[in-house]
Amino acid sequence: MMKHFMMKLSVALFTVFMLFQGVSVQAADIELVPTMSSASTASNRVWVGTFQLVWNKFSESVIKGPIVFEDYDSPVAQALNAKEFTKDNLSSSAYYIKYGTVSPKLKQTIENGIKRKFKETSDILDTFDWTLDPSKYIVYAMLKKDFKFEKAFDRLPESGFGRNPEPVKYFGINNISNSELYDNVSVLFYNSPSDYAVKLNTKGNDSVILYRSNSEKTFDKYYNDVVRKTQKYNGSPLFQYRDTLLIPDINMYLETSFEDVEGHKIKGTDIVIDKTIETVDFKLDNEGVKLKSEAALMARTTSFIPAEGRDFNFNDSFVLFLIEKDQNVPYYAMRVSDVDTLNKTGR
């Protein structure tokens, strides 16, 4: 069985996640999308709910309704206005939101707030001009998660990922792992050697869902697939002897802006969105997950107002979701197709 497992470890299959922090990455390779339903041609893509929280707060507290532009029919604005994700899909302990008119005092308030709540500092606040200006608004949010698996998974031998032969770090379960680790894993479904999903259990209120798929879809459709296939699955939900689990370490940092919603006057107002930003700092290893994400939006007013064992080896393209227990909408999603390139972006 060990020989069989080692052969599986050495198989190279497809391609994963990338970014840009000291690494040259082409835009087509990775994209941070604004919503779960946003289409993307990038082979590696990420969604997190932080900018949606910012958008929701801006529309509810400043615009007092959906954001529609006078001169432009924005697909990104339409998707964000649907509010597929809201703060009700997340524990209040996991996020911080603040908005107001631009001033040094507001910046200080935000810095004190995230330090008090998360013991964190911001990577993005200094990119804005905080000179006192009553004609400018800013909405800021931080989403923070740090949780451990029920038991730390075993470290497994390094191997390539997909078609990339560069070795990456892996963790999981093999035939010599302690059977106590089986409790870390709930099998959602196993339909074939290229169509399966598992849920990784944690000590807290979060779960990690891993879905093996080569298909090209938006994140909402991926997640619907997981729900549908799980409901139809009649096999064992228990991780068993002869099953294997192989998951790559991921260490990623990404920063982007959503230019599609910038520079257009909002209908019924004198307000224009000048600048948007969202960051994701994500780490996954054998012990658990760390996620820190920030987002902000600055606007201005233009007028003064099986029997042989199942191999759950995520060493080819897969999709990952983070979701709180008893919720039906994830707060984080990403599609992975090149771990080595992705991990070069980590901090």
Number of C-alpha atoms within 10 A of each C-alpha: 10 10 8 8 17 14 10 16 19 16 15 18 16 18 24 26 28 32 26 19 15 10 13 12 15 12 11 12 19 25 23 23 26 23 26 26 19 17 14 18 13 18 19 26 26 25 23 29 28 32 30 23 25 26 25 25 21 24 15 13 13 16 17 11 12 19 23 19 19 12 10 13 13 16 12 17 19 13 16 24 17 13 14 16 20 17 17 9 18 19 10 10 11 15 21 19 20 17 21 17 19 23 18 13 13 17 21 11 13 21 16 15 17 20 13 11 13 18 10 15 14 14 12 15 17 9 8 14 13 17 11 13 13 14 15 23 21 26 25 28 26 26 25 20 16 14 16 19 22 18 17 16 24 19 19 19 14 15 21 25 29 20 16 19 15 15 15 20 20 26 21 24 27 23 15 11 15 11 14 10 18 21 14 20 23 17 21 24 23 23 14 10 11 18 15 24 24 23 20 19 20 20 13 13 12 22 21 22 23 25 26 24 19 15 9 14 16 18 27 17 13 22 22 11 13 20 14 11 18 19 11 10 14 12 13 13 16 14 22 18 17 18 20 20 25 22 23 26 17 23 22 24 22 21 19 15 19 17 13 14 23 17 14 18 23 20 16 11 15 13 24 20 20 18 18 23 18 26 22 22 18 20 19 17 21 20 17 20 20 16 19 22 24 27 29 26 24 23 23 22 17 13 9 10 11 13 8 8 12 19 21 25 22 24 31 26 25 26 24 21 23 22 19 17 14 9 12 11 20 27 21 19 26 22 29 28 29 28 29 24 24 24 23 20 22 20 12
